[in-house]
Amino acid sequence: MLKYLYLNNFRNYENLEFMPEEKFIIFTGANGTGKSNLLEGIYYLGTGYSFRQARDENLVRFGSDYFAISGIVSCAGVDYKIDALYQREKKRKIIKINNKRVLPGSCSSYLPVVIFSPQDLILIKGAPSVRRRFLDLLVSQLKPQHSKDLHYYNNVLLQRNKQLRSIKTTDADLFPWEKQLSSLGARIWKRRISVFSQLIDYSSEVFASLSRGRILRGEYKFQINGIKESDDLAKLQGLLLDALQKARPNDRKVKFTTVGPHREDFCLYLNDHEARLYASQGEQRLISLALKVGQYQLLSLEKRAEPVLLLDDVFSELDEKHRVLVLDVMKKGSQVFATTTASFKEEYGRRKALTSHITMVYPKNF
């Protein structure tokens, strides 16, 4: 739960302090006033990156060389201070929890966020890296060690790739890096497989209820044959180590590592047809909505920290039936921040100015 937020030189905000007074707040105002930027700041605090796929340097306010985000969050009844700082000139990101520096992504289990946005279609239509990031965020929100393993895996991957670019590299030079990649990669696989299976179970149920029983199915696409969900870590590690060693000749040619968790994807199927290729835009939007509701439901099972819902102008993109679904999720007690350009009558709820262009509305019925 977010208790306090401070934005400094983030997007269009030079300085903004915000203390939520209630669990459901609607930010209203004209387009271009910074409503989505505010949600982006909350999302960044809970993930370490932007939900708009924006690079960190693009989040810095014009005329400044850094941005800073600070927040106080409540997790399992304990308050934590999270700070995020990005310095453009040094291209350096610093994340701290209670003034102690941590790895990017470590904050995801302290402030688990779920964003509903018109850009959610990218989950279906976008590149595999978008789907990997979505899945890894959910895994990290549920299992904090995952973000650390991803960080170390990527560092080791850079070292193996550096070796591949050298003409003097031998198999003996590659082996230590492959050993580490296989150990870290096996743990990443194991968690991804488990969480993805749960996500699809929840999301397919949501999708069926909204689409008159149509079947949504998901499949994690391994590059390596023979992997099963029931495989233990030792077997997964052995399979990845063997695959890395067999890939050496090709990897030397292309000068990067071609197999492993960093190259994988998951596919979604609507009535056994790949949704990315055959589903209409309306169907793809419904699938992305089902995935986000599934993410929320999984996070809600965790008692450590309830998920925070961020709704970025989603009601304009949804029909009445799907609005009701999102509203039902909102009524389950989570903290909700929503944006809209719509205006509200006085009797709808209490109002309070956030900036000269943005008004906060506290609905009476929630």
Secondary structure, 3 states (H helix, E strand, C coil): CEEEEEEEEECCEEEEEECCCCCEEEEECCCCCCHHHHHHHHHHHHHCCCCCCCCHHHHECCCCCEEEEEEEEEECCEEEEEEEEEECCCCEEEEEECCEEECCCHHHHCCCEEEECHHHHHHHHCCHHHHHHHHHHHHHHHCCHHHHHHHHHHHHHHHHHHHHCCCCCCHHHHHHHHHHHHHHHHHHHHHHHHHHHHHHHHHHHHHHHHCCCCCEEEEEECCCCCCCCCCCHHHHHHHHHHHHHHCHHHHHHHCCCCCCHHHCEEEEEECCEEHHHHCCHHHHHHHHHHHHHHHHHHHHCCCCCCCEEEEECCCCCCCHHHHHHHHHHHCCCCEEEEEECCCCCHHHEEEEECCCCCEEEEECCC
